[in-house]
Amino acid sequence: MAPTSLNDIYKAIGTLSAQVEALRRDIDGFERRAGAENREADEKRAVVHRRMNEIISEVCDIKTDIATIKDDVVDAKAVTDDVKKWKLMGIGALGVVGIGGTALGVSLANSFEWLAKLFHR
């Protein structure tokens, strides 16, 4: 419908202005909501990144602890091997002493027996 008078034109311009203003309010509201959503998303991403950094830090600490434990285990293995060697040497020495003691005991017993026969005659 084409405006026929100046009043109709002013009325149409007023209606258009009101509609444009309503569109601006709608767009501003949308942008504010989108901005809030973006801020929330940014905050959530920041939380995720902070947590990831904490996890990475913990993993690095665990790797350091494992390396330290590995060094300690290597040192402990060397000590354990030495103790096993000493144990075997001790068992061997006890065996030699035992055989020597048995031989000495048998020799003394034979000597006493020989002396006993010598004096008993």
C-alpha positions as CSV (number, residue, x, y, z in Angstrom):
1,M,0.0,0.0,0.0
2,A,1.6,3.2,-1.1
3,P,1.4,6.2,1.2
4,T,-0.8,8.9,-0.2
5,S,-0.1,11.8,2.1
6,L,2.8,13.2,4.0
7,N,1.2,12.0,7.3
8,D,1.2,8.4,5.9
9,I,4.8,8.8,5.0
10,Y,5.7,10.0,8.5
11,K,3.7,7.2,10.0
12,A,5.5,4.7,7.8
13,I,8.9,6.2,8.6
14,G,8.0,6.0,12.4
15,T,7.0,2.4,12.0
16,L,10.2,1.6,10.2
17,S,12.2,3.5,12.8
18,A,10.5,1.5,15.6
19,Q,11.2,-1.8,13.8
20,V,14.8,-0.9,13.2
21,E,15.2,0.1,16.9
22,A,13.6,-3.2,17.9
23,L,16.0,-5.1,15.6
24,R,18.9,-3.1,17.2
25,R,17.8,-4.1,20.7
26,D,17.4,-7.8,19.6
27,I,20.9,-7.7,18.0
28,D,22.4,-6.0,21.1
29,G,20.8,-8.6,23.4
30,F,22.1,-11.4,21.1
31,E,25.6,-10.0,21.2
32,R,25.5,-9.6,25.0
33,R,24.3,-13.2,25.3
34,A,26.9,-14.4,22.8
35,G,29.6,-12.3,24.7
36,A,28.6,-14.0,28.0
37,E,28.6,-17.4,26.4
38,N,32.1,-16.6,24.9
39,R,33.3,-15.5,28.3
40,E,31.9,-18.7,29.9
41,A,33.6,-20.8,27.2
42,D,36.9,-18.9,27.7
43,E,36.7,-19.5,31.4
44,K,36.0,-23.2,30.9
45,R,38.9,-23.4,28.5
46,A,41.1,-21.6,31.0
47,V,40.1,-24.2,33.7
48,V,40.9,-27.1,31.3
49,H,44.2,-25.6,30.4
50,R,45.1,-24.9,34.0
51,R,44.2,-28.5,34.9
52,M,46.2,-29.9,32.0
53,N,49.2,-27.9,33.2
54,E,48.8,-29.4,36.6
55,I,48.6,-32.9,35.2
56,I,51.7,-32.3,33.0
57,S,53.5,-31.0,36.1
58,E,52.5,-34.1,38.1
59,V,53.6,-36.4,35.3
60,C,57.0,-34.6,35.2
61,D,57.3,-35.0,39.0
62,I,56.4,-38.7,38.6
63,K,59.1,-39.1,35.9
64,T,61.6,-37.5,38.1
65,D,60.7,-39.7,41.0
66,I,60.9,-42.8,38.8
67,A,64.4,-41.8,37.6
68,T,65.5,-41.3,41.3
69,I,64.0,-44.6,42.3
70,K,65.7,-46.3,39.3
71,D,69.1,-44.9,40.4
72,D,68.4,-46.1,44.0
73,V,67.4,-49.6,42.8
74,V,70.6,-49.8,40.8
75,D,72.6,-48.8,43.9
76,A,70.7,-51.3,46.0
77,K,71.3,-54.1,43.5
78,A,75.0,-53.5,43.7
79,V,74.9,-53.7,47.5
80,T,72.7,-56.8,47.3
81,D,75.1,-58.5,44.9
82,D,78.0,-57.7,47.2
83,V,76.1,-59.2,50.2
84,K,75.3,-62.3,48.2
85,K,79.0,-62.6,47.3
86,W,80.0,-62.2,50.9
87,K,77.5,-64.8,52.0
88,L,78.8,-67.3,49.5
89,M,82.4,-66.6,50.6
90,G,81.3,-67.0,54.3
91,I,79.6,-70.3,53.5
92,G,82.7,-71.5,51.7
93,A,85.0,-70.4,54.5
94,L,82.7,-72.2,57.1
95,G,83.0,-75.3,54.9
96,V,86.8,-75.1,54.8
97,V,86.9,-74.4,58.6
98,G,84.5,-77.3,59.2
99,I,86.6,-79.7,57.1
100,G,89.8,-78.5,58.8
101,G,88.2,-78.8,62.2
102,T,87.1,-82.3,61.5
103,A,90.5,-83.3,60.2
104,L,92.1,-81.8,63.3
105,G,89.6,-83.5,65.6
106,V,90.3,-86.9,63.9
107,S,94.1,-86.3,64.2
108,L,93.8,-85.4,67.9
109,A,91.6,-88.4,68.5
110,N,94.1,-90.7,66.8
111,S,97.0,-89.1,68.7
112,F,95.2,-89.6,72.0
113,E,94.4,-93.2,71.0
114,W,98.0,-93.8,70.1
115,L,99.2,-92.3,73.4
116,A,96.6,-94.3,75.3
117,K,97.9,-97.5,73.7
118,L,101.5,-96.5,74.4
119,F,100.9,-96.0,78.2
120,H,98.4,-98.8,78.5
121,R,101.0,-101.5,77.7
